[in-house]
């Protein structure tokens, strides 16, 4: 959903929304508001707060930090692909970007830095 919002989506309604709710949502979106129906609003708000919180590596994007956290937990690229619904190439590109931004040559060095910063534990949840 966050990806859709970044791409320009301004409204999400549940299938069960009636005609009046649809009309209100269309009017609100036409005025520039964002409409997120049902539990989607709370889910998106939590995700936005999580991705906007400063991490231990400010040079990394939220997605790069999330992938570094997965790598530090021992996840391989295939597992990260499944869990984050990304392509293999996207994960590889993010890992390469992380290595460059951290100024390390290997994933092992990146993992050591990540763990020193508190990533990679079961509760880190990036």
C-alpha positions in Angstrom: 0.0 0.0 0.0 2.9 2.4 0.8 4.3 1.7 -2.7 0.9 2.5 -4.2 0.6 5.8 -2.2 4.1 6.8 -3.4 3.0 6.1 -7.0 0.1 8.5 -6.6 -2.8 6.5 -5.2 -4.9 8.8 -3.1 -7.7 6.6 -2.0 -8.5 3.0 -0.9 -12.0 1.8 -0.1 -13.1 -1.6 1.0 -15.3 -3.6 -1.4 -18.1 -3.3 1.1 -18.2 0.5 0.8 -21.6 1.8 -0.2 -22.5 4.4 -2.8 -22.5 7.2 -0.2 -19.0 6.3 1.1 -17.7 6.2 -2.5 -19.2 9.6 -3.3 -17.6 11.1 -0.1 -14.3 9.5 -0.9 -14.3 10.8 -4.5 -15.1 14.3 -3.3 -12.4 14.2 -0.6 -9.8 13.0 -3.1 -10.8 15.6 -5.6 -10.1 18.2 -2.8 -6.6 16.8 -2.3 -7.3 14.5 0.7 -6.2 10.9 1.1 -8.9 8.4 1.9 -8.0 5.0 3.4 -10.9 2.9 4.4 -11.1 0.3 7.2 -8.0 -1.0 8.9 -5.8 0.1 5.9 -5.4 3.6 7.4 -4.0 2.3 10.7 -1.7 -0.1 8.9 -0.3 2.6 6.6 0.1 5.0 9.5 2.1 2.5 11.5 4.3 1.7 8.5 4.8 5.4 7.8 5.9 6.0 11.4 8.3 3.0 11.2 9.9 4.1 7.9 10.2 7.8 9.0 11.9 7.0 12.3 15.7 7.8 12.1 17.7 4.6 12.0 21.2 3.9 13.1 22.5 4.5 9.5 21.0 7.8 8.3 22.7 7.4 4.9 20.5 4.4 4.2 17.0 4.6 2.9 14.2 2.9 5.0 14.2 0.0 2.6 18.0 -0.4 2.7 17.9 -0.4 6.5 15.1 -3.0 6.3 17.1 -5.2 4.0 20.2 -4.8 6.1 18.2 -5.9 9.2 17.1 -9.0 7.3 20.6 -9.8 6.2 21.9 -9.3 9.8 19.2 -11.8 11.0 20.7 -14.3 8.6 18.2 -14.1 5.8 19.4 -14.9 2.4 18.3 -13.0 -0.7 15.7 -15.6 -1.6 14.1 -15.3 1.8 14.2 -11.5 1.7 12.5 -11.7 -1.8 9.7 -13.8 -0.4 9.2 -11.8 2.8 9.3 -8.3 1.2 7.7 -9.2 -2.1 10.6 -7.8 -4.1 12.5 -9.2 -7.1 15.9 -10.8 -6.7 17.5 -8.0 -8.7 15.9 -5.4 -6.5 17.3 -7.1 -3.4 20.7 -7.4 -5.0 20.7 -3.8 -5.9 19.8 -2.7 -2.4 22.5 -4.9 -0.9 25.0 -3.4 -3.2 23.9 0.1 -2.3 24.1 -0.8 1.4 27.7 -2.0 1.1 28.7 1.1 -0.8 27.0 3.5 1.6 28.5 1.8 4.6 31.9 1.7 3.0 32.3 -2.0 3.4 33.4 -4.7 1.0 31.5 -7.7 2.2 28.1 -8.6 3.6 29.9 -10.0 6.7 31.3 -6.5 7.4 27.9 -5.0 6.9 26.3 -7.5 9.2 28.9 -6.8 11.9 28.2 -3.0 11.6 24.4 -3.7 11.6 24.6 -5.9 14.7 26.8 -3.3 16.5 24.0 -0.8 15.8 21.3 -3.0 17.2 19.9 -4.5 13.9 19.6 -8.2 13.3 17.9 -9.1 16.5 14.5 -10.8 16.5 12.9 -7.6 18.0 14.6 -5.0 15.7 11.7 -5.1 13.2 13.1 -2.7 10.6 
